[in-house]
Amino acid sequence: MNRIKKGDEVVVITGKSKGQRGEVIRIAGDRVVVSNVNLIKRHTKPNPQANQPGGIVEREAAIHISNVQLFNPASGKGERVGVKTLEDGRRIRVFRSSQTAVDA
């Protein structure tokens, strides 16, 4: 079970975007793309078949998954996440500090 999933709210803990919060858009292996975080400018060629104009496009770049933490709304900061197995066999993600369920 992954500690961070698509749609989670995360906080960047290191790098040029340290302290910024955003939602996980995509996960690719050990890297995540977070909305409005780690923005880069990319020069793109026009593609008339896809009706895409050329020019300088600003978009999100991937961040290593170890550089983000799940945001805990109860404490208001990023926290570590663990996995707990319930009595009925289901596995849930919990915050390590308070042992409360992430998806509650």
C-alpha positions as CSV (number, residue, x, y, z in Angstrom):
1,M,0.0,0.0,0.0
2,N,1.4,3.4,-1.0
3,R,1.8,6.0,1.6
4,I,0.9,8.8,-0.9
5,K,-1.9,8.4,-3.4
6,K,-3.3,10.5,-6.3
7,G,-5.6,13.2,-4.9
8,D,-3.8,13.5,-1.5
9,E,-3.0,16.9,-0.2
10,V,0.8,17.1,0.4
11,V,3.4,19.5,1.7
12,V,6.8,19.9,0.1
13,I,9.5,19.5,2.9
14,T,12.7,20.3,0.9
15,G,13.9,21.9,-2.3
16,K,13.0,25.2,-4.0
17,S,9.3,24.7,-3.3
18,K,9.7,24.0,0.4
19,G,6.6,24.7,2.4
20,Q,4.2,24.8,-0.5
21,R,1.0,22.7,-0.4
22,G,-0.9,21.1,-3.3
23,E,-2.8,18.0,-4.5
24,V,-1.0,15.1,-6.1
25,I,-1.9,15.0,-9.8
26,R,0.1,12.0,-10.9
27,I,2.4,9.3,-9.5
28,A,5.2,7.9,-11.7
29,G,7.3,5.3,-9.8
30,D,9.1,7.2,-7.0
31,R,8.2,10.6,-8.3
32,V,5.0,12.7,-7.8
33,V,3.6,15.7,-9.7
34,V,1.9,18.2,-7.3
35,S,-0.5,20.9,-8.6
36,N,1.0,24.5,-8.7
37,V,4.3,23.2,-7.1
38,N,7.8,23.0,-8.7
39,L,6.7,25.1,-11.8
40,I,9.1,25.1,-14.7
41,K,9.0,27.0,-18.1
42,R,9.1,24.7,-21.1
43,H,9.6,25.7,-24.7
44,T,7.2,23.7,-26.8
45,K,6.8,23.4,-30.6
46,P,3.3,24.0,-32.1
47,N,1.3,20.9,-33.0
48,P,-1.4,21.8,-35.4
49,Q,-2.8,18.2,-35.4
50,A,-3.5,18.5,-31.6
51,N,-4.5,22.1,-32.0
52,Q,-1.7,23.1,-29.6
53,P,0.0,26.4,-29.9
54,G,3.8,26.8,-29.4
55,G,5.6,29.0,-27.1
56,I,6.8,29.0,-23.5
57,V,4.5,26.9,-21.3
58,E,4.6,26.9,-17.5
59,R,3.9,23.5,-16.0
60,E,4.6,21.3,-13.0
61,A,7.7,19.1,-12.8
62,A,7.9,15.9,-10.9
63,I,9.3,15.8,-7.3
64,H,10.8,12.8,-5.6
65,I,8.3,11.2,-3.3
66,S,10.7,11.4,-0.3
67,N,10.5,15.2,-0.5
68,V,6.8,15.4,0.3
69,Q,4.7,14.6,3.3
70,L,1.0,14.0,3.7
71,F,-0.8,17.1,5.1
72,N,-2.7,16.5,8.3
73,P,-5.6,19.0,8.6
74,A,-5.9,18.4,12.3
75,S,-2.4,19.6,13.1
76,G,-2.0,21.9,10.1
77,K,1.3,20.5,9.0
78,G,2.9,17.6,7.1
79,E,3.3,14.3,8.9
80,R,4.6,10.8,8.4
81,V,2.2,8.0,7.4
82,G,2.1,4.3,8.4
83,V,-0.1,1.4,7.5
84,K,-2.3,-0.4,10.1
85,T,-4.1,-3.7,9.7
86,L,-7.6,-3.8,11.2
87,E,-9.2,-6.9,12.8
88,D,-11.2,-7.6,9.7
89,G,-8.1,-7.7,7.6
90,R,-8.4,-4.3,5.9
91,R,-5.3,-2.1,5.7
92,I,-5.6,1.7,6.3
93,R,-3.2,4.6,6.3
94,V,-2.7,6.3,9.7
95,F,-0.7,9.4,10.8
96,R,2.3,8.2,12.9
97,S,2.0,11.0,15.4
98,S,-1.6,10.5,16.4
99,Q,-2.5,7.1,14.9
100,T,-5.6,8.6,13.4
101,A,-6.8,7.4,10.0
102,V,-5.9,9.4,7.0
103,D,-9.1,8.8,5.0
104,A,-11.4,9.5,7.9
